[in-house]
Amino acid sequence: MDADVPDSVVRVVPDLLGEILPAVGERLVGIYLYGSAVSGSFDEGVSDVDLMVATDSALSDVVVDALASAHERFWAVHPDFLDRIDIVYAPTVTLSGTVGMADDLPPLLTVSPGSPLHATQATQEWVLNRRLVFETGVTLAGAPARSVVAPVSLDEVRDAVARKLYSLREWAPSVRHRGGHAYVVLTTCRALLTLTTGRQVSKAEAAEWVRCRQPQFRLLIDSALEWRQAQAVRDETPLPESLVSQIVDLLDLACASVEEECRGLPSGC
């Protein structure tokens, strides 16, 4: 494994692979580590371990059940990663770039903080994961990442970010606690940076980037970072009313950036 991968990831990944590999068996094409664990922005005790597992086809119910049990065994040994494992099991057809999101793709299987293994449909936002794996993914098993995952254009990335922002703006008013709003704020910061620069970076780097350029949101961003560092993602303490309107303003600013980006471009942006 790359020498720059954090020690805690080096410690747990072999055990995780030891559970995944037998469960997936001959369906396996490759396993790739990506995200903060390979970008240098991993926060010990806070950041997730992000894996993409490419398979040659959709997985059977028998394999899915075996994977669910495999994850539970891993968490029994590593309870400190109970809410810090993010895995996508993806058939290669969803990674090749030859089939559009509007086509009838097989579902993905995902494990994310707070959510056990479940099926979900690939959406336009899925290209953000694909791009990170293509650009920075470390191959842990099987075929090299770039032989399996297709490149993603900057236009595709910006379109996916735009869709994510509009989805957040619809969803945010229903979230009334600190942990949920920390997620909204930091995700919005990442989206703003990507829309402006084309880069995908860590939550902390994106937060600092927006904080410097939009000082009116410093208190909001600092609060979100504080909650994240305290692992308060499930903190259901109500958000102070003084910050509620700022979240709306931040999302409005980000969506305005989308509209500015799309102005004068062909419809569909």
C-alpha positions as CSV (number, residue, x, y, z in Angstrom):
1,M,0.0,0.0,0.0
2,D,1.2,3.6,-0.7
3,A,3.5,4.9,2.0
4,D,1.4,8.1,2.3
5,V,-1.8,6.2,3.4
6,P,-2.6,6.9,7.0
7,D,-1.5,4.3,9.6
8,S,-5.1,3.7,10.8
9,V,-6.1,2.9,7.2
10,V,-3.1,0.6,6.7
11,R,-4.1,-1.1,9.9
12,V,-7.8,-1.8,9.1
13,V,-7.9,-2.3,5.3
14,P,-6.3,-5.8,5.3
15,D,-9.0,-7.0,7.7
16,L,-11.7,-5.3,5.5
17,L,-10.3,-6.9,2.4
18,G,-10.1,-10.2,4.2
19,E,-13.9,-10.1,4.6
20,I,-14.8,-8.7,1.2
21,L,-12.7,-10.9,-1.1
22,P,-14.2,-14.2,0.0
23,A,-17.7,-12.9,-0.1
24,V,-17.4,-11.4,-3.6
25,G,-15.4,-14.3,-5.0
26,E,-15.1,-14.7,-8.7
27,R,-17.3,-11.7,-9.4
28,L,-14.4,-9.4,-8.3
29,V,-12.8,-7.1,-10.9
30,G,-10.9,-4.7,-8.6
31,I,-10.9,-2.9,-5.3
32,Y,-9.8,0.7,-5.1
33,L,-9.0,3.0,-2.2
34,Y,-9.8,6.7,-2.8
35,G,-10.8,9.9,-1.1
36,S,-9.1,11.5,1.9
37,A,-7.1,8.3,2.7
38,V,-5.0,8.9,-0.5
39,S,-5.3,12.6,-0.9
40,G,-3.4,13.6,2.3
41,S,-6.4,15.2,3.9
42,F,-7.4,12.3,6.2
43,D,-8.4,13.3,9.7
44,E,-7.7,10.6,12.2
45,G,-10.8,9.5,14.1
46,V,-13.0,11.5,11.8
47,S,-12.5,10.8,8.1
48,D,-14.2,7.8,6.4
49,V,-12.3,5.0,4.5
50,D,-13.6,5.1,1.0
51,L,-13.5,2.0,-1.2
52,M,-14.9,1.2,-4.6
53,V,-15.4,-2.5,-5.4
54,A,-15.8,-3.2,-9.1
55,T,-17.7,-6.4,-10.0
56,D,-18.2,-8.1,-13.3
57,S,-22.0,-8.1,-12.9
58,A,-24.7,-7.3,-10.5
59,L,-24.3,-9.4,-7.3
60,S,-26.7,-12.2,-6.4
61,D,-28.8,-12.2,-3.2
62,V,-26.5,-14.9,-1.8
63,V,-23.4,-12.7,-2.3
64,V,-25.2,-9.6,-0.9
65,D,-26.1,-11.6,2.3
66,A,-22.5,-12.8,2.6
67,L,-21.2,-9.2,2.3
68,A,-23.6,-7.9,4.9
69,S,-22.3,-10.6,7.3
70,A,-18.7,-9.7,6.3
71,H,-19.2,-6.1,7.2
72,E,-20.7,-7.0,10.6
73,R,-17.7,-9.2,11.4
74,F,-15.3,-6.3,10.4
75,W,-17.1,-3.8,12.6
76,A,-17.1,-6.3,15.5
77,V,-13.3,-6.2,15.4
78,H,-13.0,-2.5,14.5
79,P,-15.9,-0.7,16.3
80,D,-14.1,2.6,15.9
81,F,-14.9,2.4,12.2
82,L,-18.6,1.6,12.6
83,D,-19.6,5.0,11.2
84,R,-16.5,5.5,9.1
85,I,-16.6,3.0,6.2
86,D,-18.0,4.1,2.8
87,I,-18.0,1.3,0.2
88,V,-19.6,1.2,-3.3
89,Y,-20.0,-2.1,-5.0
90,A,-20.4,-1.3,-8.7
91,P,-20.8,-3.5,-11.8
92,T,-18.2,-2.5,-14.4
93,V,-21.0,-1.3,-16.8
94,T,-21.6,1.6,-14.4
95,L,-17.9,2.5,-14.4
96,S,-17.1,2.2,-18.1
97,G,-18.7,5.5,-19.2
98,T,-20.3,3.7,-22.2
99,V,-23.8,3.8,-20.7
100,G,-25.5,7.0,-19.7
101,M,-27.2,7.7,-16.4
102,A,-30.6,7.7,-18.1
103,D,-30.2,4.1,-19.3
104,D,-31.3,1.1,-17.3
105,L,-28.2,0.5,-15.2
106,P,-27.9,-2.2,-12.6
107,P,-28.1,-0.8,-9.0
108,L,-25.1,0.0,-6.9
109,L,-24.7,-1.5,-3.5
110,T,-23.4,0.9,-0.9
111,V,-22.3,1.1,2.7
112,S,-22.1,4.5,4.2
113,P,-21.9,6.0,7.7
114,G,-25.2,5.2,9.5
115,S,-26.4,3.1,6.6
116,P,-25.8,-0.7,6.3
117,L,-25.4,-2.4,2.9
118,H,-28.3,-1.4,0.6
119,A,-29.1,-1.1,-3.1
120,T,-29.3,2.3,-4.7
121,Q,-29.6,3.5,-8.3
122,A,-26.7,5.2,-10.0
123,T,-27.5,8.9,-10.5
124,Q,-25.6,11.8,-12.2
125,E,-23.8,12.5,-8.9
126,W,-22.2,9.1,-9.2
127,V,-19.6,10.5,-11.6
128,L,-18.0,12.4,-8.8
129,N,-16.9,9.0,-7.2
130,R,-15.9,7.7,-10.6
131,R,-13.7,10.7,-11.2
132,L,-11.9,10.4,-7.9
133,V,-11.2,6.8,-8.4
134,F,-9.9,7.4,-12.0
135,E,-7.7,10.3,-10.9
136,T,-6.4,9.2,-7.5
137,G,-7.6,5.6,-6.8
138,V,-5.1,3.1,-5.3
139,T,-5.6,-0.4,-6.5
140,L,-5.8,-2.8,-3.6
141,A,-6.8,-5.9,-5.5
142,G,-7.5,-6.9,-9.1
143,A,-7.3,-4.9,-12.3
144,P,-5.7,-1.3,-12.2
145,A,-8.3,1.4,-11.7
146,R,-7.8,3.1,-15.0
147,S,-8.4,-0.1,-16.9
148,V,-11.8,-0.3,-15.3
149,V,-13.0,3.2,-14.6
150,A,-13.6,5.7,-17.4
151,P,-12.4,9.3,-17.2
152,V,-15.0,12.0,-16.4
153,S,-15.1,15.3,-18.1
154,L,-15.2,18.6,-16.3
155,D,-18.6,19.3,-17.7
156,E,-19.9,16.1,-16.3
157,V,-18.4,17.0,-12.9
158,R,-20.0,20.5,-12.8
159,D,-23.4,19.1,-13.9
160,A,-23.2,16.5,-11.1
161,V,-22.3,19.2,-8.6
162,A,-25.1,21.4,-9.7
163,R,-27.6,18.6,-9.3
164,K,-26.3,17.9,-5.8
165,L,-26.7,21.6,-4.8
166,Y,-30.3,21.8,-6.0
167,S,-31.0,18.6,-4.1
168,L,-29.4,20.0,-1.0
169,R,-31.4,23.2,-1.2
170,E,-34.6,21.2,-1.3
171,W,-33.6,18.9,1.5
172,A,-31.9,21.3,3.9
173,P,-35.1,22.9,5.4
174,S,-36.2,19.5,6.7
175,V,-33.0,19.1,8.7
176,R,-33.3,20.9,12.0
177,H,-30.2,19.6,14.0
178,R,-26.6,20.5,14.1
179,G,-25.1,17.3,12.7
180,G,-27.3,17.5,9.5
181,H,-26.6,21.1,9.0
182,A,-22.8,20.5,9.3
183,Y,-23.1,18.1,6.5
184,V,-25.1,20.6,4.4
185,V,-22.6,23.4,5.0
186,L,-19.4,21.4,4.3
187,T,-20.9,19.7,1.2
188,T,-22.0,23.1,-0.1
189,C,-18.4,24.5,0.4
190,R,-17.0,21.6,-1.6
191,A,-19.5,22.2,-4.4
192,L,-18.7,25.9,-4.6
193,L,-15.0,25.2,-4.9
194,T,-15.5,22.5,-7.5
195,L,-17.8,24.7,-9.6
196,T,-15.2,27.5,-9.5
197,T,-12.0,25.5,-9.9
198,G,-12.9,22.1,-11.2
199,R,-11.1,20.5,-8.3
200,Q,-12.5,18.0,-5.8
201,V,-10.9,18.5,-2.4
202,S,-11.5,17.6,1.3
203,K,-14.2,19.2,3.4
204,A,-11.7,21.1,5.5
205,E,-9.9,22.5,2.4
206,A,-13.1,23.5,0.8
207,A,-14.4,25.1,4.0
208,E,-11.2,27.2,4.3
209,W,-11.5,28.2,0.6
210,V,-15.1,29.5,1.0
211,R,-14.3,31.0,4.5
212,C,-11.6,33.2,3.0
213,R,-13.7,34.3,0.0
214,Q,-17.0,34.7,1.8
215,P,-16.2,36.0,5.3
216,Q,-19.9,36.6,6.1
217,F,-20.2,32.8,6.4
218,R,-17.2,32.3,8.8
219,L,-19.2,31.6,11.9
220,L,-21.4,29.1,10.1
221,I,-18.4,27.3,8.5
222,D,-16.4,27.3,11.8
223,S,-19.4,25.8,13.6
224,A,-19.7,23.1,11.0
225,L,-16.1,22.2,11.2
226,E,-16.3,22.1,15.0
227,W,-19.2,19.7,14.9
228,R,-17.4,17.5,12.4
229,Q,-14.2,17.3,14.5
230,A,-16.3,16.4,17.5
231,Q,-17.9,13.6,15.5
232,A,-21.2,15.3,15.9
233,V,-22.7,14.0,12.7
234,R,-25.6,12.5,14.7
235,D,-25.9,15.4,17.1
236,E,-29.6,16.2,17.1
237,T,-29.3,19.4,19.1
238,P,-31.4,22.0,17.3
239,L,-29.4,24.4,15.2
240,P,-29.2,28.0,16.6
241,E,-31.8,30.1,14.8
242,S,-29.1,32.7,14.2
243,L,-27.4,30.3,11.8
244,V,-30.5,28.9,10.0
245,S,-30.9,31.8,7.7
246,Q,-27.1,31.7,6.9
247,I,-27.4,28.2,5.6
248,V,-30.2,29.3,3.2
249,D,-28.0,32.2,2.1
250,L,-25.0,29.9,1.5
251,L,-27.0,27.5,-0.6
252,D,-28.5,30.4,-2.5
253,L,-25.0,31.7,-3.2
254,A,-23.9,28.3,-4.5
255,C,-27.0,27.8,-6.7
256,A,-26.4,31.3,-8.1
257,S,-22.9,30.1,-9.1
258,V,-24.5,27.3,-11.0
259,E,-26.8,29.7,-12.8
260,E,-23.9,31.9,-13.6
261,E,-21.9,28.9,-14.9
262,C,-24.8,27.8,-17.1
263,R,-25.6,31.3,-18.5
264,G,-25.2,31.3,-22.2
265,L,-24.5,27.6,-22.4
266,P,-26.8,25.0,-24.2
267,S,-29.9,23.9,-22.4
268,G,-29.4,20.9,-20.1
269,C,-26.7,22.5,-18.0
